[in-house]
Amino acid sequence: MEATLERNGATDEVDLGELCRSLGFLVRLAQIRVFENYFAELGQYDMRPGEFSVLVVIGLNPGVRQGVLASKLMIKRAHITKLVRAFEDQGLVARRIPDEDRRVVELTLTRAGRAFVDERLDVLTAFDTKVPDGLTVGERDQLVLLLQKLLGLSEPVR
């Protein structure tokens, strides 16, 4: 398979060879494309997708332990600590250390954090349900289901 790159009006063909069958390579390129679209449409909300996901999950799971959150979202402990501190500085997240286990940090959204998520959730949900160029609605839904299966996730029960 060849990819076409355009530069100054010239077209160059690039053979990607076996990379076109590489799950990691394809998922990475798909992520880049989705993020480009995200920032083009939602950049004014000043929130990266991963950061917003952390806030959404805390909102859905008040009191979630920071380590459990990091594990579930596959975020390195050092990075989640830095992110939570930044959210705390912004007044979006409150940390609590229970007396019974001082090693644990429990997280909840503050009132401002809840408002922040609520103000943006519909916009993000609308973005996430859009059908990317090149896919049909059924293909988009199938891709989501396959990724959920790959990650051992299922749709939330509401």
N, C-alpha and C positions, 0 to 999 in steps of 0.2 A: 504494500500500500504506500502511496506517496502523499505527502502533505505539500500544499502549495503555499509558498511564502511570497508576499509582494513587498518590494522595496524600490522606492523611487520609480514606480511604473514598470519595473522589470519583474518577471515571475521566475522563481527558482523552484525546481522540483527537489524534494528531499525524500529519500527512501528511508522509511522508519523500520523496515524489516520486521523482525520478530517482536519488536516493541508494540506493534499493533495487536498482538495477542496477549500482552502483559497486563494482567489485572491491575497491578500497582501503578503502572505507567498511565493506563487509561483512566483510572480513578483520580489520579493526581491532575491530569489535564482537565477532566470533568470538573474537579473542585475549583481549579483556576477559572474556568469559564463561568461557573455559577457565582463565584466571588466577584468576578468582574461585573457581572450583571447586577449583583447585590449592591455593590458600591455605586454603580451608575444610577440605580433607581432609589437607593435608600441611604446614600452617603450623607445626606443632610441630617440624619438622625444621630450621627456621631457615635456609632456603636458598631463594633465588629461583630460578625455573626457568632463567633465563639463566646465572646463576652456576654452577649445578649442571652445565649443559650444557658449560661451559668445562672444568670438572674432568673430566667424562666423556671429552671429546675429548682432553685431555692424557693421560689414562690409556690411551686407545686408541692414542695416537701419542707414545710417550715420545721426548723430544728435539725435539718440534715447535717450530719457530721461532715466536716470539711474533707477528711480523708476518704470517706465514702463517695462524696461528690467528685473528688479528683479521680478516684478509681473508675467510677461509672462513666465519666466523660473523657477518660484517658488523658488527663492533664497531669503533668509532673507536679509533685508536691510543692516544690519551690515556686513554680509558676502560679499554682492556685493560691498559695499564701500571698504572693505579690498582688494578684488580681483581687483577692478578698480585701486586702488592706486598702487598695485603691478604691474599691466600692465603698468601704467603710469611711474613707476620707471624703467621698462624695455624698455621704449620707444615705446610700442606697441599701446597705446591708448592715445588720447588727450581728456581732459575734458574742457568744456566751460560752463560758467555760464552766461546766457543771462541777459542783463541789465534790461529787462522788468519784470523778475521774478528771483530774486536772490536765491530763494529756489530750483530752478531747476538746474540739472547738465545734460548737453548734451554730448554724447559720440561719438567719431569717431575714426576710426583706423588711426594711423599715416602711413606714407609711409613704415616704417619698419614693422608695424603691418600688413599692406596689404601684404607685401612680405612674412611675417611669415605665414599668412593664406594661401596665394596662393601656397607656397612651400609644404604645408602639406595637402591641401584639397583633392587632387586626391588620396593620400594614405589613408586618412580617409574614403573617399567615397568608395574606393575599399574594405576596411575592412567592412564597414557597409552593403555592398551589398552581402558579402559572405554568403553562406548558413551555418548556424550553424549545427554541428553534430546532427543527430537525426531528422532533418527537411528536407523536400523537398523544392524546389524553391517555389512551390505554397503555401506550408504551411508557409514558411517564409514571403512571400508577404501577406498572409492572416493575420498572426500575426501582421505585421506592420499596416495593415488596421484596425484591431480590436483595437489596441492600439491608433491609431489616432482617431478613433471613441470615445473611452473611454475618451480621453483627449480633445475632441472637436476640433481637428486639421484636416486640410486637406492638401493634397500635394500642395506644392507651384506651382503656375502657372508661367511657364517660356516662 
